[in-house]
Amino acid sequence: MPITLSDLATYCDARTRRTAYKDAPGAFNGLQLANDGRVSKIGAAVDAGTETFKRAAAAGIDFLIVHHGMYWDMPKPITGTVYERVATLMKANCALYSCHLPLDGHPEIGNNALLAVQLGLNPTRPFLIRDGEPIGWIAAHAGTRAALRAKLEALYPRVVAIEYGAESPIDIAFCSGSGNSAIPELRPVGVDTLVTGELREEWFTYAQENRLNLYLCGHYATEVHGVRALAAELSAKFNLPWEWVPSDNPL
């Protein structure tokens, strides 16, 4: 029996608990662009963009999952670069499914849970609660910050380490992408160590004064995990091939 677009979108909605999360103002999670209703190959990427869409089209992908979708301040006129994006997808008959905060906070296939798991840790404490739902996670840690830094440097091409907290942190918080909202919430929950993607400049002094360990591993690099996990799960459930679509984003 052919796999339909509705089959995949419905599964993604339920698996990510899409409707439970209130995302950034203007963000739109879920199916952002349909195709003709049939799916033969799944793709995963972090960012919606014309070059990514061209790569997906060349790979024969007709259902693309992204973390950062096309729409953040809807509606927009379909002109200029917006037209290029939409036209690239439509010419390739490629549907687009976007999942932002639900795929950060998911306890099994979310970016933050998987950041912990790849370090051999078990994310058990919700962190960064927004409207009753977690965005980040906290995991117990046994070891030194030097060992933690070495593991991160083996996993990510660029790691910025700001180390003013405990030499052997007992808990680590995870917030993929931008960690700016996470910093003020560390000490109130008894944590002094954060693994994140990127931060604003002023948090360096804050880390000094509040004795924090901060590890910046790249916004893009810390948000590849969720879309890959969801695509792999869809592939196994619906017996469809899937492919990762990189964008060479160094940020």
N, C-alpha and C positions, 0 to 999 in steps of 0.2 A: 504494500500500500504506500503510495507516495507521501512523503513528509511535507506538510504544509507550513506556510509562514505562521499561520494561527497556532499550530502545534507548538512551535518553538517560542513564539512570543508569550503564549499563555504559560508555558513551563517557566520561562525566565521571570515573568511577573511573580509567580508563586514562590519560586526558589529564592529569589532575592528579597522577597517581602517588599516589593516596590512601593506599594501604597502606604506602608507603615511609616515611611520617612518623609518629613518635610525638608526639602532640599533648599539650596540657595534660591533667593527670589529670581523668578524668571527661568529657572532650570526646568527641563522637561525630561523625566526619566521614562523609559519604555520605548515602544516602537515609534521612531521619529520619521521614518520613510518606508513605505511598503514597496514590494515588488509585485510580480504577477501572481503571487500566492504559492509558488513552489520553491523548495529549497533543496539544493544538491550539495552545497559545501559551505561550511561555517568558517568565519574568520574572526580574529581578535586583534584589537589595537587599542592603544591608550587614547589617542586624540582623533577626533573627526577633522579631516582636512583634505584638500584636493589631492595632494601627493599620496597620502595614505589610501584614498579611494582609488586612485589610479593603480596602485600596487595590488589592492584587493581585486580590482577588475581583471588585471593581468593574470592573477592566480585563479580566476574562475570562481571567486567567492560570491555567493548571492545572499548571504545573511551575515552581516558584519556587526560584531559587538564592540562598543567603545565605552571607555570610562568617561571621557569628556565629549559630550555630544555637540551637535551643531547649534543648539538653541540655549541661550542663557538669558535673553531679554526679548522674548517673543512679543508680538509678531515682528517679522522683518520682511521688507520687500525682496522678492526673488530677483535680485540684480547683482552685478559685479561678482565678487568672490562667492557670495551666497549662491548665485546662479551656477557658477562653475562647480561648486560642491554638489548641488542637487543634480545638475545635468550629468556629471560624471557617474553618479550612482544610478540614475535612471537609464542611461545608455547601456550600463552593464547589468541592468535588471537586478541590482543589489539592494536589498533592504538594510536599514540601519536601526540597530537597537542600542540605546544608551542607558547606562546605569552608573550613577555617580555615588552619592552617599550610601545607598543600600549595599553597594559593592565595596565600600570602605569598612562598614561596620558588621558585615555578616560574620557570624562566629566560626564558620567552616570554610567558606570560599571567599571571604573578604580580604582585602589587601592587608589589613592590620593583623588579623589572625594568622595569615600566611607569612607575614614578616617574622612573627614570633616562631612559627613552626620551622621555618628554614634555619633558625638558630638553635633548633633542638629544644625549644621552650614550649610550655603549655599555656596558652592565653585563657585565663579563667576569670579575670575581673574586668567588667565593662568600664570603659573610660570615655570621657567626653560625651556625656549623656545630653542629647538634644531632643526635646519633645518626647521623652521617655525611651528613646532608642540610642544605643551606643554607636559612636563613630570609631573610637579607638578601643584598644584592649591593653591589659596589663598582665604580665607573666612573671612568676617567681623566677629568681635567677640565683644560681650558686656559682660563683667564680669572680674573677677580677675584671675590671673595666679594660685592662690591657688585652685580655683574652677576647672580650667582646669586640673591641676595636679590630683585632686581628681577623676575627670571623667576618666582620662587616667588610673589611678591606679585601677579603678573598671573594666576596660575593658581588661587590659593587665597584665600578671603575674609579669613582671619585667619592671619597669619604672625608668630610670635615669633622674633626673631633674637638670638642670644647669640653675640657675635663676639669671641673672644679667641685664635683660631688664626691661621693664615697668611692674609695679605691676598689671596694668589693660591693657593688650595689645588690641589694636583696630583691628588688623588683625593677622591672623595666616596662615603661609605657611605650606604646607604638601608635604613631599617627602618620600615615602615609601622606605624600604630597606636601601641602603647606602645614607646618606645625605651629603657626603663630597663635592660634586659639588654644593650643594645648599647654603652652608654657605656664600661664598663670594657674592652671589647674593641677600642676604636678604636686607641689608641696601640700596643698589641702588634702590630697588623698595619700600622703605619706610616701611619695615617690620622688627620687632625685635624678632619675636617668630616663632620657627620651631618645628613641630612634625615630627619625622623621625624614622628610625629603628636603625641605628648604625652610629658611627663617629670615626674618628681617634683621637688619644690622643691629638694632638696639638690644636684641636679646643676648648679645655677648656680655654686656655689662650686667644685665640682669642675672645671667648665669654665674658670673663672678660673685655678685653680692648675695645670691641665694644658694650658692654651693650646689650647682647642678652639673650633670654630665649630659651633653647634647651631641648627638651623632647625626649629621646631615648626609644623606646618601643619594640625593637627587629626587626632584619631584616626579619626573617621568619614571625613573628607575624603580621607585618604591610603589608605583601604581600599575605595574605590568601583571601583577600576580592574580588579581581578581578576575580580570577578563579572560586570562588564560585558563584559570580553573573552571569558569563557567562554560567556556567553549569546549574544553575537554570533557566536561560532564555531559553536555548536550551531545557531543560526538558519540560517547559511549551509549547513552540512552536511546538515541535515534539512529544509530548505526550510520553516521555521516562522517566524512572526512573533515578535519579542521586544520587551519594554518594560522600561524602567528604572522602578523603584518607589522614589522618594525618601522619606526619613522626616523631613526638616527638622532633623536632629540637628546642633546647633551645636558639639558637643564634639569 
